[in-house]
Amino acid sequence: MGVILFFVFALIWFLPIWFKQRKTGLIKPPAILIAIAMGVIPATIGLVSLQSLLSIIYKFFGIQEGTLLHNILQAFLSYAVVEEFVKFVCGILVLNRQAEFKKIDCILLFGAVGLGYEIIETLMFSSGGSFGIYVRGVFIAHVMYQFIMAAHYFEYRAAKQEGNAKKAKVQLLLAFLVPILLHGTNDLLTTFFIFEETEQAQMTNGVINVLLIALNAVGLLIGLIGAYKSVKDERVITKAAPAK
């Protein structure tokens, strides 16, 4: 069910952005397909490697699974920071191969990386049938995180190209901070599910479900609004502009 939801809503949310990009953007479809592939293979390998390393570090320092500290570290560091960083690197690798790009191009390329990774994650975890997977399937969370990251990253590149160092620093910080906060909070909430049949436990899970839906809805709105607004943005970043 989670897989079906994901692919249905991926078509609903992602494809219209792609169609709009093809009308106004500068990059071609092969670059989008490469970005999806980057999310499927390199991103997954990098994520598994870094997350496995962090698990070893947690055990070395005696941080036990199931504790609040472990859940926070896992949600925000192992998942949010690591996953967003690896997807960011994959997006940059594809983006920097383009001679020039507009904001809609940047958003779509990063979103394509997120889409590739979301495909793998959905296939891996959908068999568990958890509510969190269904929510992610509907809101394609990883794609939205990348839409948000890309919007701020484009502003960073634009500020660098214009010579506005102060604005560039702020936008680069937001490019990581906003997706990581949304992602980490999302994953942390899923660790609080109580597997009991008591009325209090079910009520607690109900509240968490509502929070998960609200959080993903916010991410979806921010991501889609930014993507649709970028269609009208005619600024162009050239390859000569520094990436860092």
Stockholm file with secondary structure:
# STOCKHOLM 1.0

chainA/1-244         MGVILFFVFALIWFLPIWFKQRKTGLIKPPAILIAIAMGVIPATIGLVSLQSLLSIIYKFFGIQEGTLLHNILQAFLSYAVVEEFVKFVCGILVLNRQAEFKKIDCILLFGAVGLGYEIIETLMFSSGGSFGIYVRGVFIAHVMYQFIMAAHYFEYRAAKQEGNAKKAKVQLLLAFLVPILLHGTNDLLTTFFIFEETEQAQMTNGVINVLLIALNAVGLLIGLIGAYKSVKDERVITKAAPAK
#=GR chainA/1-244 SS CHHHHHHHHHHHHHHHHHHHHHHHCSSCHHHHHHHHHHHHTHHHHHHHHHHHHHHHHHHHTTCCTTSHHHHHHIIIIIIIIHHHHHHHHHHHHHHTTSSEECHHHHHHHHHHHHHHHHHHHHHHHGGGCCHHHHHHHHHTHHHHHHHHHHHHHHHHHHHHHHTCHHHHHHHHHHHHHHHHHHHHHHHHHHTTCCCCCSHHHHHHHHHHHHHHHHHHHHHHHHHHHHHHHHTTCCCCEETTSCCC
#=GC SS_cons         CHHHHHHHHHHHHHHHHHHHHHHHCSSCHHHHHHHHHHHHTHHHHHHHHHHHHHHHHHHHTTCCTTSHHHHHHIIIIIIIIHHHHHHHHHHHHHHTTSSEECHHHHHHHHHHHHHHHHHHHHHHHGGGCCHHHHHHHHHTHHHHHHHHHHHHHHHHHHHHHHTCHHHHHHHHHHHHHHHHHHHHHHHHHHTTCCCCCSHHHHHHHHHHHHHHHHHHHHHHHHHHHHHHHHTTCCCCEETTSCCC
//
